[in-house]
Each structure stands twice: as C-alpha cells, then as structure tokens.
Amino acid sequence: MNRIHARVEVLTEEEIERIHRATLEVLSTVGCRLPHRKVLDRLEREGAEVDRASARVRMGAELVERALGALSGGRRTSGDERFQGGVLRDGRLRLGLSTQANIVDYETSSRRRGTTDDVLRGIAVTNELPHVGYAMPVVVPSDVPAYMADLYGYYLCALYSRKPFGVYIMSPESGRQIVRLARARYRGEDVRIWYLLEPNGALSYDDFSLELAISFAESGQGFCLGPMAMAGLDAPVTLAGTLVMQNAHNLIGNVLAYLWGQPGGWSGSAHTADMRTGTCLFGSPNQMLIGVAAVQIGGWYGFGSGANCALTDACTPDFQAGFEKGASALMMLLAGGGFGAQGIVGADQGVSLEQLVIDDEWAGYLEHALSHGIEVNDETLGLEAIRRAGIGGSFIDDEHTARHMRTTQWHSTIFNWDVFEAWKAKGALDTRSRARARLEEILARCYPPELLVSAEAKAEMDAIVEEARAHPERFEVRRYA
C-alpha cells in the first residue's frame, strides 16, 4: 500500500460522548435565540419549548437526536473514511478561498481596500493554480455600491472563473439576484446556490440570516453550516468548552436542516482569541487541537468535517507563516479534515495573491507526499538497476532512472533547490520574491481573464446587475421576527 497510514486523534470515544451530552444539556436548559416566526412555529410543532417574546428555544434531546438520525443515518465514519474523505480526495489536494475586505501587497508592505480590478486579478490567478479547487472573489469590491458588492463579486466570477465558485451572501435580495445570475450563467444546467448559515453570537442567530436560510431551502436552493465559536469571547476559554459551544451551533443548524429538508453537516471552524488583545488567532497550537477534535466529532455524528487550519497569524510569508501553515495543514490531512481558505494574510487582515501562489505550492508538496507514499513492487525495488550498476556504480544514466524520475520526484516552481552559489547567482531570491515573479508571469499571460459565457448570457447578467444597481431600496434589511 503506497500511502501514509498514520491517523491523528485528540479525543477518546468517552470524551466525545461527554461533549455530546454537555451540548444536549445546553440546548435543553439554556436554549438558543432564533428570532424568526416561521422557525419558531415549526420548532414548536416539533416539540421544542418556545418563548415567543424572547425568541428563546429550548430543544430537547429527542428532537436533536431525531434530526441527527435522519441526516446521518446514525452511521459514524472511521479514521480511514475520514482520511479518504478529507482534503486529499482522489489523490488530489484541493484548496479554497475566502473573500477579504483588503488586498495586501507584500512587495510594498501595504494594505488597501479591494476593487473590481483586484477581483479580476484574483480570478485570473486562481484559474491557473492547479490546487485551487474552489474560487471566490478574493476581495469585496469597494468601487461598487456596498449593498450589492456580494452580487457583483458573484457576477464577475460567473463571467470569468473556470473553477467552481461562490460568495458570502449578505442579504435576502442579493440571494435572490444571485440565483438569477446563476440561472443565466448555467442555462438549463441543474445548479444549486448555497447560503452559509452562521450565528451572530453565543447561541444566537439574527432574523435575516434565518430568512435567507429558509428562503433558499424553500426555493430549491440550499444552506450549509458555518459556525465559528471563539474561545474566550463567545465560547468558554477552555477548548472543551469551546467544542461544546461549536457543537451546540452545529446541532442547532442540523435541526433546522432536518426541518427544511437540507443535508446535515458539521463545521469545525472554531478559533481561540488572544486574551491580551481580544483578536482572533489563526495559527496558534490550539487551532490544530480544535481542528483535529472537530474532525473526530463530525465523524462521530457521521459527517465529514473541516476546520480553519493551514492558516497563520503572520502578516508576511516568513518562518512563522510557513511553520504555522505547514504544521496545521499536515495535522489536518492526517486527521482527515478540510482546510481553511488560503491566500489570507494573518487572521483575516487581507488577501495576498503572492501568498496564494505560495499556498498553492506547498499544497503540491503535501499532495505528492500523501498521495504517492512509497510503492513497493518488482519494478520499484529496482533490483535489475542495482545489478547493472554494481558496486560503486551510478544510477544517473540508467534506464530505470529515466522511466521513474518524473513520477517519483516533485518539482517546485518557486521553492529553492539550488546550492548556495547558484542561488546567489540567480539573485539570492527568497520565496516571496519568487512567488511575486510567478504571479507577474501569470498576470502577464492571463490578465484580463477570458470571458467564459456567451454574449446572450452576458447581456442577461448585465441587465440583472444594472437592475440591482438602480434599486438599492430592495436591499434594505427587513425584520422577519
């Protein structure tokens, strides 16, 4: 067998069961806030205790476990299944993106608000990076009206992205118009748009997020779960307490998914906060521990899971960034979990296209190690080559070397493999400089990106965007309590 066999776990079966029982106690005694009439009506019919004045809901264990049983079938995933279903599927390591407010230029150590041009540059780059499997607008375009920035970002991806893509949907009206754009873009194909349902605080959701989730579900689209409990802020500072809070949000979401006919899931994207500053930490050792625990708990419920790992708190691609990203990325691969979004500078300080190029490179490194492993058979043992070379011989010109060297070795496009003198002769460039050169080569060749839709489809999509621009009042937040 030619793959790595190690599995990483941090929780025992008994500890996972204790977290589960503690979560059920929280949901049945403390409850949660769900300020949406339709949600409260349905939960009350299902046996939950509902206080309409405060929108407080207490969910009994029977309702929660009925929902989980219906969504997962009561089946738990093994360590091998988690490994095969994690980031490394079919021998390929796939990365995703997020949308940041700012763009960071490593060349000048500067940060500014993102623009439409930055979104287009991001699309051109992600189209060319082999390990980016899922795209998003890399920044919120600040040069369009704020109320339709998510809609416009989706529009640009729909015109130019060769990768599957999505956006963070910020309002019910944006959601409706994005569905229209998707139908124009994919013309006759069965396409589904997903809304990411997140809490707005400890055990609390807002009414328009709930409205988006159920309106998507009821219109034939869907919603998925994305809670991010933060140790010390909206969750207990202890990691076990944080996992209880993260689990509570996931179970609330799964109950709603069950009631609205959506697939279940478990998100492990919890974080810890720096208690000295209150800032979110992306690269701390706790992030690895939370991530591995998340994969285990999700598997215990029968769901695949990911966590916000392979990230860093460093604001430049230095040793800290490489160490934090590499350590937690490898840990999550061995646990069988998914990564956080790549290209991010620090803890959501912005996005850097140079960083994205670097992230794509180390993804290739890890993909090679974990998907290739060491294949042992008559051909790879190389006995005939050893006999030909004999004692003191060389293998550099042997036919066995020629047959296997391209598949056995991984070759980097930006990491240094030169000796010191050759490295110095080539300009003594560091990884950031070589990533910058790779970025400039991609942009020179691929920017602006190629239009991928017909003139007819583009005209229809243009009309949707212009209609939205002309009616800002439609994007005003309504109350759904």
Helices and strands as residue ranges (DSSP letters): H 13-25, I 26-30, E 32-33, H 37-45, E 49-51, E 56-58, H 61-72, H 79-85, E 88-89, E 92-93, E 95-96, E 102-105, E 110-113, H 116-128, E 132-134, G 146-148, H 149-160, H 172-186, E 194-197, H 207-218, E 222-225, E 230-231, H 239-259, E 271-273, E 280-281, H 285-301, H 319-335, E 344-345, E 350-351, H 353-372, H 378-381, H 383-389, H 399-408, H 420-425, H 431-446, H 455-470, G 472-475
